[in-house]
Amino acid sequence: MKATVQWKEKMIFLGMPASGFPVEMDSESSFGGSNSGVRPMEMIALGLAGCTAMDVLSILQKKRQKLTQFEVKVDAPRSADYPKVFTSALITYIVTGKDIEEAAVLRAIELSATRYCPAQFMLAQAFPMILNYEVYEDLGNGDRRLTYQGMWSELSTE
């Protein structure tokens, strides 16, 4: 995989990945930036969320789960001292649909974490991750009811 960043001005860079979709990156004004773009560490958190989200969604669709909404949240605190790396990550999968099977959600999370998501697998070598899930029944008209919630861990699948 190849990627290039090109300096534009101040701390603004135009990132160009191999796919050809440009991304503008910047820093906050206290660091000399204009606060006009995504931060590089935010890109890493987004990459983690997007990678596992695409896996889990694809697996749940293959398992014929009737999703109406799907969201993945990543909370990745950083160390106070430089280089201010991520110290952990809490990934929460929020699944809404009709008659969603908890076992299907757990299996999809497991496959993403252990087999398919390179971002998650790679970053899990650097810091601990907690994988939580919430499953809601879609009641229509924007209403939903929590039906399952929990945490996936490798120990729970053995």
C-alpha positions, -999 to 999 in steps of 0.1 A, spaced: 0 0 0 13 34 -9 3 69 4 16 104 -1 12 136 19 19 169 2 24 201 22 1 229 12 6 257 38 11 261 76 4 226 89 -21 216 62 -12 185 42 -31 168 14 -30 131 18 -34 109 -13 -38 72 -8 -35 46 -35 -73 46 -40 -71 83 -52 -95 98 -27 -78 129 -12 -79 137 25 -69 171 40 -51 169 73 -43 197 96 -35 204 132 -50 227 158 -40 263 159 -19 259 190 4 236 170 6 260 140 -24 247 121 -56 262 108 -79 236 123 -92 229 88 -87 191 85 -86 157 101 -57 150 125 -35 121 116 -43 102 149 -80 107 142 -74 90 108 -59 60 126 -90 58 149 -113 63 119 -94 36 100 -99 12 130 -136 19 132 -141 17 95 -122 -15 90 -140 -34 117 -174 -18 108 -171 -30 72 -162 -65 83 -190 -68 109 -216 -53 85 -207 -77 57 -207 -107 80 -241 -98 95 -255 -93 60 -242 -127 49 -259 -142 80 -291 -126 68 -296 -103 98 -321 -76 91 -302 -44 101 -318 -10 99 -289 9 115 -253 2 123 -227 22 140 -192 16 154 -177 40 180 -141 40 190 -129 57 221 -91 56 221 -75 77 249 -39 89 244 -10 92 268 -4 126 283 33 125 273 48 125 239 46 108 216 10 107 229 2 72 216 -32 55 220 -31 36 254 -62 15 248 -94 14 227 -130 8 236 -149 -3 204 -187 -3 207 -207 -19 180 -243 -6 179 -266 -28 159 -303 -20 153 -327 -42 133 -354 -68 133 -349 -100 153 -311 -96 153 -294 -127 168 -269 -121 195 -248 -151 184 -245 -136 149 -233 -103 163 -207 -121 185 -195 -142 157 -192 -112 134 -171 -93 160 -150 -123 166 -142 -128 129 -134 -91 124 -111 -91 155 -93 -124 148 -93 -129 111 -104 -101 88 -96 -66 100 -59 -58 96 -62 -24 114 -77 -40 144 -53 -70 144 -23 -47 140 -33 -21 166 -43 -48 191 -5 -57 192 2 -22 204 -25 -15 230 -55 -34 247 -89 -32 232 -123 -38 247 -150 -48 223 -186 -41 235 -218 -45 216 -254 -32 219 -282 -48 200 -315 -30 196 -349 -41 182 -362 -15 157 -397 -7 168 -404 17 139 -409 54 138 -373 59 151 -380 40 183 -359 11 194 -355 -12 224 -322 -26 238 -324 -64 235 -288 -75 242 -255 -59 253 -222 -73 264 -185 -76 257 -168 -99 232 -135 -115 243 -115 -144 230 -121 -162 262 -159 -161 256 -156 -181 224 -135 -210 237 
